[in-house]
Amino acid sequence: MGSEHFKIQKNYQGRGSSFKQDFHQLPAKVAGLLHSAIPPQSNLSKGERQALGNLAKNKAITILPSDTGKVTVIMDTEDYELKVKEMLDEKRTYEVLLKSDPTPKYKKELVGKLSRLKQEGKITQAD
């Protein structure tokens, strides 16, 4: 929102206090419209909605969106948790081996950059 807010505000500078007041009230007005919006009518029957509710309450199954598109997948929860664990245990994908902790190197670089900015007067100790 930052740059768009600036562009809109810049384009309308000098338009008067009425515009500025409207401009600053716009987010609240949009939020109010969204809050009072009426959702579209469901394309599911009452029985289908009840069935979905029952499925969602069933802890033995996990319902999730598929990786490939607009499809819902229903899996046995134990199978799902096993698959997730297998994926996370795969060393080539999720394990990063470092010879040493890189934190001191990055800290030194950061302190150096901040010191230079302070010397150039671009930042102060209070910043």
Backbone as numpy.savetxt, mean C-alpha at the origin, in Angstrom:
# Nx Ny Nz CAx CAy CAz Cx Cy Cz
-0.01 12.77 -4.22 -0.82 13.96 -4.22 0.03 15.21 -4.22
1.24 15.17 -3.72 2.07 16.34 -3.54 2.23 17.20 -4.78
2.77 16.66 -5.88 3.03 17.47 -7.07 1.74 17.86 -7.76
0.73 16.99 -7.80 -0.56 17.34 -8.40 -1.22 18.46 -7.61
-1.16 18.37 -6.29 -1.74 19.40 -5.43 -1.09 20.74 -5.76
0.22 20.75 -5.90 0.94 21.98 -6.20 0.54 22.53 -7.55
0.43 21.67 -8.58 0.07 22.11 -9.92 -1.32 22.73 -9.93
-2.26 22.08 -9.27 -3.63 22.61 -9.24 -3.65 23.94 -8.50
-3.00 23.99 -7.35 -3.00 25.20 -6.56 -2.30 26.33 -7.33
-1.20 26.04 -8.00 -0.45 27.05 -8.76 -1.30 27.61 -9.90
-2.03 26.76 -10.59 -2.86 27.20 -11.71 -3.98 28.14 -11.28
-4.40 28.09 -10.04 -5.54 28.87 -9.59 -5.17 29.92 -8.55
-3.89 30.26 -8.44 -3.50 31.31 -7.51 -4.13 32.63 -7.96
-4.56 33.41 -7.01 -5.15 34.70 -7.32 -6.61 34.62 -7.74
-7.24 33.48 -7.62 -8.64 33.33 -8.04 -9.63 33.74 -6.96
-9.13 34.08 -5.79 -10.03 34.53 -4.74 -10.19 33.52 -3.62
-10.69 34.02 -2.49 -10.79 33.17 -1.31 -11.87 32.09 -1.48
-12.89 32.37 -2.29 -13.95 31.38 -2.49 -13.38 30.11 -3.12
-12.54 30.31 -4.14 -11.93 29.14 -4.78 -11.02 28.40 -3.81
-10.21 29.13 -3.06 -9.29 28.50 -2.10 -10.07 27.68 -1.08
-11.19 28.25 -0.62 -12.01 27.52 0.36 -12.56 26.24 -0.27
-13.08 26.35 -1.50 -13.59 25.17 -2.19 -12.49 24.15 -2.42
-11.30 24.64 -2.81 -10.17 23.77 -3.10 -9.79 22.95 -1.87
-9.76 23.60 -0.71 -9.35 22.89 0.51 -10.46 22.00 1.06
-11.71 22.23 0.67 -12.82 21.39 1.11 -13.03 20.19 0.19
-12.35 20.20 -0.96 -12.55 19.14 -1.95 -12.32 17.74 -1.39
-11.22 17.46 -0.68 -11.05 16.09 -0.16 -12.19 15.64 0.74
-12.68 16.53 1.58 -13.79 16.17 2.48 -15.06 15.91 1.67
-15.29 16.71 0.62 -16.47 16.50 -0.21 -16.39 15.16 -0.95
-15.22 14.84 -1.47 -15.04 13.56 -2.16 -15.26 12.41 -1.19
-14.68 12.52 0.01 -14.86 11.46 1.01 -16.33 11.30 1.37
-17.06 12.41 1.48 -18.48 12.35 1.79 -19.27 11.66 0.68
-18.93 11.97 -0.57 -19.61 11.33 -1.70 -19.33 9.83 -1.72
-18.09 9.45 -1.48 -17.76 8.03 -1.47 -18.47 7.31 -0.33
-18.56 7.98 0.81 -19.21 7.37 1.97 -20.71 7.16 1.72
-21.33 8.10 1.03 -22.77 7.99 0.81 -23.12 7.26 -0.49
-22.11 6.82 -1.23 -22.38 6.12 -2.49 -23.10 4.80 -2.23
-23.97 4.46 -3.10 -24.72 3.20 -2.98 -24.00 2.16 -3.83
-23.57 1.06 -3.19 -22.86 0.03 -3.96 -23.78 -0.62 -4.99
-23.20 -1.14 -6.07 -24.04 -1.78 -7.08 -24.71 -3.03 -6.51
-25.80 -3.40 -7.12 -26.54 -4.57 -6.68 -25.70 -5.82 -6.92
-25.74 -6.74 -5.98 -24.97 -7.96 -6.08 -25.46 -8.83 -7.23
-24.53 -9.51 -7.89 -24.93 -10.43 -8.95 -25.06 -11.86 -8.41
-25.01 -12.01 -7.08 -25.16 -13.31 -6.44 -26.54 -13.41 -5.79
-27.06 -14.59 -5.79 -28.33 -14.81 -5.11 -28.08 -14.87 -3.60
-29.17 -14.81 -2.84 -29.06 -14.88 -1.38 -28.38 -16.19 -0.96
-28.75 -17.29 -1.60 -28.15 -18.60 -1.29 -26.66 -18.63 -1.60
-26.28 -18.02 -2.72 -24.85 -17.97 -3.08 -24.06 -17.13 -2.08
-24.63 -16.00 -1.65 -23.96 -15.16 -0.65 -23.80 -15.92 0.67
-24.83 -16.68 1.07 -24.74 -17.47 2.30 -23.67 -18.55 2.17
-23.62 -19.18 1.01 -22.61 -20.23 0.79 -21.21 -19.64 0.87
-21.00 -18.47 0.28 -19.69 -17.82 0.36 -19.34 -17.47 1.81
-20.33 -17.00 2.56 -20.10 -16.69 3.97 -19.70 -17.92 4.75
-20.37 -19.03 4.49 -20.03 -20.29 5.16 -18.62 -20.75 4.80
-18.27 -20.62 3.52 -16.92 -21.00 3.10 -15.87 -20.13 3.79
-16.12 -18.84 3.88 -15.16 -17.92 4.51 -14.95 -18.25 5.98
-15.98 -18.77 6.65 -15.88 -19.12 8.07 -15.16 -20.44 8.30
-15.06 -21.26 7.26 -14.46 -22.59 7.39 -12.94 -22.46 7.47
-12.37 -22.76 8.64 -10.92 -22.64 8.85 -10.13 -23.75 8.17
-10.79 -24.79 7.71 -10.10 -25.90 7.05 -9.73 -25.56 5.61
-10.32 -24.47 5.08 -10.00 -24.07 3.71 -9.48 -22.63 3.71
-8.70 -22.31 2.68 -8.18 -20.96 2.48 -8.66 -20.48 1.13
-9.23 -19.28 1.11 -9.74 -18.69 -0.13 -8.83 -17.52 -0.48
-8.30 -17.52 -1.70 -7.39 -16.46 -2.11 -7.46 -16.24 -3.62
-7.02 -15.05 -4.07 -7.00 -14.82 -5.52 -5.85 -15.60 -6.15
-6.03 -16.02 -7.38 -4.96 -16.77 -8.05 -3.86 -15.81 -8.48
-2.70 -16.36 -8.78 -1.57 -15.56 -9.24 -1.78 -15.09 -10.67
-2.63 -15.78 -11.41 -2.69 -15.56 -12.85 -3.83 -14.69 -13.34
-4.77 -14.33 -12.50 -5.85 -13.52 -13.04 -7.02 -13.36 -12.10
-8.17 -13.16 -12.69 -9.37 -12.87 -11.93 -10.10 -14.15 -11.53
-9.38 -15.02 -10.87 -9.92 -16.31 -10.46 -9.72 -16.45 -8.96
-10.68 -17.04 -8.29 -10.55 -17.31 -6.87 -10.19 -18.77 -6.68
-9.24 -19.02 -5.81 -8.76 -20.37 -5.54 -9.18 -20.76 -4.13
-9.70 -21.98 -3.99 -10.03 -22.52 -2.67 -9.12 -23.72 -2.45
-8.33 -23.64 -1.37 -7.36 -24.71 -1.07 -7.56 -25.20 0.36
-7.18 -26.42 0.58 -7.10 -26.96 1.92 -6.06 -26.14 2.67
-6.38 -25.63 3.85 -5.48 -24.75 4.59 -4.14 -25.42 4.88
-4.16 -26.69 5.25 -2.89 -27.38 5.53 -2.02 -27.46 4.28
-2.63 -27.76 3.13 -1.88 -27.79 1.87 -1.30 -26.42 1.52
-2.12 -25.39 1.71 -1.68 -24.03 1.42 -0.49 -23.65 2.29
-0.59 -23.90 3.59 0.51 -23.56 4.50 1.77 -24.35 4.18
1.62 -25.61 3.76 2.77 -26.42 3.37 3.45 -25.84 2.12
2.65 -25.44 1.13 3.20 -24.84 -0.09 3.94 -23.53 0.21
3.37 -22.71 1.07 4.02 -21.45 1.45 5.34 -21.74 2.16
5.35 -22.70 3.07 6.57 -23.06 3.79 7.63 -23.58 2.83
7.23 -24.42 1.87 8.18 -24.93 0.88 8.79 -23.79 0.06
7.97 -22.83 -0.31 8.48 -21.69 -1.08 9.46 -20.87 -0.26
9.13 -20.62 0.99 10.00 -19.81 1.83 11.29 -20.53 2.21
11.25 -21.85 2.24 12.44 -22.63 2.58 13.41 -22.78 1.41
12.99 -22.39 0.21 13.86 -22.52 -0.96 15.03 -21.53 -0.81
16.22 -22.06 -0.60 17.39 -21.25 -0.28 17.81 -20.32 -1.42
17.72 -20.79 -2.65 18.18 -19.98 -3.77 17.36 -18.70 -3.93
16.11 -18.73 -3.55 15.25 -17.57 -3.75 15.23 -16.63 -2.56
15.18 -17.15 -1.33 14.92 -16.31 -0.18 16.08 -16.12 0.78
17.19 -16.79 0.57 18.28 -16.64 1.51 19.38 -15.80 0.88
19.78 -14.76 1.57 20.84 -13.88 1.11 22.05 -14.14 2.01
23.14 -14.46 1.38 24.35 -14.73 2.15 25.29 -13.53 2.03
25.57 -12.92 3.15 26.48 -11.79 3.19 27.77 -12.20 3.88
28.88 -11.72 3.36 30.16 -12.01 4.00 30.32 -11.20 5.28
29.71 -10.02 5.30 29.77 -9.19 6.50 28.57 -8.26 6.54
28.36 -7.65 7.68 27.24 -6.73 7.87 27.55 -5.42 7.15
26.71 -5.01 6.18 27.00 -3.80 5.42 26.62 -2.50 6.16
26.01 -2.60 7.34 25.51 -1.42 8.03 26.60 -0.38 8.31
27.78 -0.75 8.83 28.81 0.27 9.10 29.22 1.05 7.84
29.31 0.38 6.70 29.68 1.04 5.45 28.64 2.09 5.08
27.35 1.71 5.14 26.28 2.64 4.78 26.17 3.78 5.79
26.41 3.48 7.06 26.38 4.52 8.09 27.47 5.55 7.82
28.67 5.09 7.47 29.79 6.00 7.19 29.46 6.89 5.98
28.89 6.29 4.92 28.50 7.06 3.74 27.44 8.11 4.09
26.45 7.72 4.88 25.37 8.63 5.25 25.89 9.79 6.10
26.71 9.48 7.08 27.27 10.52 7.94 28.10 11.49 7.10
28.87 10.95 6.16 29.69 11.81 5.27 28.82 12.74 4.44
27.75 12.21 3.86 26.85 13.04 3.04 26.17 14.10 3.88
25.71 13.72 5.07 25.04 14.69 5.95 26.02 15.77 6.39
27.25 15.40 6.70 28.27 16.39 7.09 28.52 17.37 5.96
28.62 16.88 4.75 28.86 17.74 3.59 27.68 18.71 3.39
26.46 18.20 3.50 25.29 19.06 3.37 25.25 20.13 4.47
25.66 19.77 5.66 25.69 20.73 6.77 26.75 21.80 6.51
27.93 21.40 6.03 28.99 22.36 5.71 28.55 23.31 4.59
27.78 22.81 3.63 27.31 23.63 2.51 26.13 24.52 2.92
25.64 24.37 4.16 24.53 25.17 4.64 23.17 24.72 4.14
23.11 23.54 3.56 21.85 23.05 3.02 20.95 22.42 4.10
21.57 22.01 5.19 20.82 21.51 6.34 21.45 22.06 7.60
20.68 22.04 8.69 21.20 22.46 9.99 21.08 21.30 10.95
21.65 21.47 12.14 21.59 20.43 13.15 20.13 20.14 13.53
19.28 21.16 13.49 17.87 21.01 13.86 17.11 20.16 12.84
17.58 20.13 11.58 16.90 19.34 10.53 17.05 17.88 10.85
